[in-house]
Amino acid sequence: MKILIVDDNLLTRAMIKDLLTEMGHQVIGDAENGDEAIKFFTEQKPELVLLDLIMPGKTGLETLKELKALDPSSRVVMVTAVQQESMTQQLLEAGAAAVLHKPFMYGELEEVLKKFQ
């Protein structure tokens, strides 16, 4: 699967990329903020976006809404350390395909990605 990683933390992006590559997925790009994510998404059309919730500038929720407006069929998995049921519900209602809570294990990421294969 062709995946875009969006997270403001370079180490987090690198860790997720390593996990995805090990699972046999193709990371076609990474972005450190919402604006980069939108630009990359429109140019490259990834099959899946892993999107951090809390980033400087445009939040993950704002970015999610913009991605869904650009392509209602886009598949976006929100990645967040916020463990509030109300936030998870808000993300799902905004169009997130799934919510993955940090810190996550290899198996948790793998389980979420199986939904899209």
C-alpha positions as CSV (number, residue, x, y, z in Angstrom):
1,M,0.0,0.0,0.0
2,K,1.2,3.5,-0.8
3,I,1.2,5.5,2.4
4,L,1.9,9.2,3.4
5,I,3.1,9.8,7.0
6,V,2.2,13.2,8.6
7,D,3.8,14.0,12.0
8,D,5.7,17.0,13.2
9,N,8.2,14.8,15.0
10,L,11.0,13.5,12.7
11,L,11.8,10.5,14.9
12,T,8.1,9.5,15.0
13,R,8.0,9.7,11.2
14,A,11.2,7.6,10.9
15,M,9.9,5.0,13.3
16,I,6.6,4.6,11.5
17,K,8.3,4.5,8.1
18,D,10.5,1.7,9.4
19,L,7.5,-0.3,10.7
20,L,5.6,0.2,7.4
21,T,8.6,-0.8,5.3
22,E,9.1,-3.9,7.4
23,M,5.4,-4.8,6.8
24,G,5.9,-4.5,3.1
25,H,4.2,-1.1,2.5
26,Q,5.6,1.7,0.4
27,V,6.0,5.0,2.2
28,I,5.7,7.5,-0.7
29,G,6.3,10.5,1.4
30,D,6.2,12.2,4.8
31,A,5.2,15.6,5.9
32,E,5.8,17.6,9.1
33,N,2.6,19.7,9.0
34,G,-0.9,19.9,7.6
35,D,0.0,22.2,4.7
36,E,2.7,19.9,3.4
37,A,0.3,17.0,3.8
38,I,-2.4,18.6,1.6
39,K,0.2,19.5,-1.0
40,F,1.7,16.0,-1.1
41,F,-1.8,14.4,-1.0
42,T,-3.0,16.3,-4.1
43,E,0.2,15.6,-6.0
44,Q,0.8,11.9,-5.1
45,K,-2.6,10.4,-4.2
46,P,-1.5,8.0,-1.5
47,E,-3.8,5.0,-0.7
48,L,-3.6,5.8,3.0
49,V,-2.6,8.7,5.2
50,L,-1.3,8.3,8.7
51,L,-2.0,11.7,10.3
52,D,-0.9,13.1,13.6
53,L,-3.5,15.0,15.6
54,I,-1.4,17.6,17.4
55,M,0.9,19.6,15.1
56,P,1.9,23.3,15.0
57,G,-0.1,25.4,12.6
58,K,-2.9,23.4,11.0
59,T,-4.1,20.6,13.4
60,G,-4.6,17.0,12.3
61,L,-8.4,17.5,12.6
62,E,-8.3,20.5,10.3
63,T,-6.1,18.6,7.9
64,L,-8.4,15.6,8.0
65,K,-11.4,17.7,7.1
66,E,-9.5,19.3,4.3
67,L,-8.4,15.9,2.9
68,K,-11.9,14.6,3.1
69,A,-13.2,17.7,1.3
70,L,-10.6,17.1,-1.5
71,D,-11.4,13.4,-1.8
72,P,-14.3,12.0,0.2
73,S,-13.0,8.5,-0.4
74,S,-9.5,9.2,1.1
75,R,-8.5,6.8,3.8
76,V,-7.0,8.6,6.8
77,V,-5.8,7.0,10.1
78,M,-5.4,9.5,12.9
79,V,-2.4,8.9,15.1
80,T,-2.6,10.6,18.5
81,A,-1.5,10.5,22.1
82,V,-4.8,12.0,23.1
83,Q,-6.7,9.1,24.8
84,Q,-10.1,10.7,25.2
85,E,-13.2,8.9,23.9
86,S,-14.8,12.2,22.9
87,M,-11.8,13.1,20.7
88,T,-11.8,9.6,19.1
89,Q,-15.5,10.0,18.4
90,Q,-14.9,13.5,16.9
91,L,-12.2,12.2,14.6
92,L,-14.3,9.3,13.4
93,E,-17.3,11.6,12.8
94,A,-15.0,13.9,10.8
95,G,-14.1,11.0,8.5
96,A,-11.1,9.2,10.0
97,A,-11.0,5.6,9.0
98,A,-9.4,4.6,12.3
99,V,-7.7,6.1,15.3
100,L,-4.3,4.7,16.5
101,H,-3.2,5.8,19.9
102,K,0.5,6.5,20.7
103,P,2.5,4.8,21.8
104,F,1.5,1.8,19.7
105,M,3.1,-1.5,19.1
106,Y,3.9,-3.2,15.8
107,G,0.9,-5.5,16.1
108,E,-1.5,-2.6,16.7
109,L,-0.4,-0.8,13.5
110,E,-0.5,-4.0,11.6
111,E,-4.1,-4.7,12.8
112,V,-5.3,-1.2,11.7
113,L,-3.7,-1.6,8.3
114,K,-5.3,-5.0,7.7
115,K,-8.7,-3.1,7.5
116,F,-7.5,-1.5,4.2
117,Q,-6.1,-4.4,2.3
